[in-house]
Amino acid sequence: MSVQDWQGKRVTVAGLGVSGIPAARVLHGLGAVVTVVNDGDDERSRAQAAELEAEGITVRLGDGATLPEGTELIVTTPGWKPDKPLFLAAAEADVPVWGDVELAWRLRGPGAAPWLAVTGTNGKTTTVRMLASILEAAGLRTAAVGNIGVSLLDAVLGDTTYDVLAVELSSYQLHWAPSLRAHSAVVLNLAPDHLDWHGSMEAYAADKGRIYEGNTVACVYNAADKATEDLVREADVEEGCRAIGFTLGTPGPSQLGVVDGILVDRAFVDNRHKQAQELAEVADVSPPAPHNIANALAAAALARAYGVAPAAVRDGLRSFRPDPHRIEKIADVAGVAYIDDSKATNTHAAEASLAAYDPIVWIAGGLAKGATFDELVSKSTQRLRGVVLMGADRALIREALARHAPEVPVVDLDRTDTGAMSAAVREAARLARPGDTVVLAPACASMDMFANYNKRGEAFADAVRELPAERA
């Protein structure tokens, strides 16, 4: 859309926050008549509203349900659920609803950088950052943007000119991005998550699958997760767009996989039925846990779809270092390794984390968000030396352990004070033997005890550093 298209257009922005405020400012700068509506009316919201109103933007606090008169378009923050009264009123009035991603897509200028897009229940941020590292190693001007915390609006409208963007997209963002058409995209995996927002697993999967719509070069899927391949089959793509799988096993034609410790490409080679191109070694992936190797293969597939040379894949993976609290090794103490995977906030992520080590003392618990734990526990039983439980919904995990792993020692910490994590780490150290790994993979959200998963991981790391260097 041109600047002229926005002049005088009456736009309602739903929600303040990390995406709502930038969207309001961008639209106001384009000449739109902007009204921001927000459910909350707290001190922080009032301060944000005052700043926007000083710039000429109307803000209505404490009323996120009523459609402002004359609204021609709603731009929503990702967290607002589709069943909000505001959106029901918009549907009745035939007013379109866009997310911040849709707005960024529409505001791209001529010759804008193509998007290599990543979604999935787990592994999105790591894969996007791996992809950006590979693209940078290829000498391309790029950035990791989107749900990773870097605004797509800033990337699209800023002064920097990019060759290509590595874009992380959540299911929320995809729900509100009907016209997005990526160069190539991947759904890493699918497991129940955010079902309170989407309403069902089918609706959640459908929103994830939107990432494949209109792809021009490659739809990358997880060969071990049939649901992701099904989404590719259902997608309406451009003529010539290919389905590319990734697997931790030996790849078939049109797949990337692993052979004798080597990441190989049988998709983007001259003769994929007879040839395989070496990309990197498993040892080039840090850490080389199975699910992280899968992330690396997905990133490599997108980079290869964009034409990146094999050497850049290797160099990008070698230089990549994961963000904190993602299967991060904190220390070895008295022959026991301590791993912080506080980011494992759901059962699917925790399962991947536990599968990377054996034997394990597992620290788990927090807010379950409606999750059940039987499948996770049954798959991990043989690896468990012991379990330390903490947090509001720990009883759900304890009950699953009683059903599927009654012989595994369990310590149940009935406390939520600031010293609870130190106690959990001390109990884990008591259960562990030399050669074991203590893994913080909570399978739950953190907000019952900590501000966020970062603070939970920091508390774990601090507690590990307090342990005596030798066993008593």
Secondary structure, 3 states (H helix, E strand, C coil): CCHHHHCCCEEEEECCCCCHHHHHHHHHHCCCEEEEEECCCCHHHHHHHHHHHHCCCEEEECCCCCCCCCCCEEEECCCCCCCCHHHHHHHHCCCCEEEHHHHHHHHCCCCCCCEEEEECCCCHHHHHHHHHHHHHHCCCCCCEEECCCCCHHHHHHCCCCCCCEEEECCHHHHHCCCCCCCCEEEECCCCCCCHHHHCCHHHHHHHHHHHHCCCCCEEEEECCCHHHHHHHHHCCCCCCCEEEEECCCCCCCCEEEEECCEEEECCCCCCCCCCCEEEEEHHHCCCCCHHHHHHHHHHHHHHHHCCCCHHHHHHHHHHCCCCCCCCEEEEEECCEEEEECCCCCCHHHHHHHHCCCCCEEEEECCECCCCCCHHHHHHHHHHEEEEEECCCCHHHHHHHHHHHCCCCCEEECCCCCCCHHHHHHHHHHHHCCCCCEEEECCCCECCCCCCCHHHHHHHHHHHHHCCCCCCC
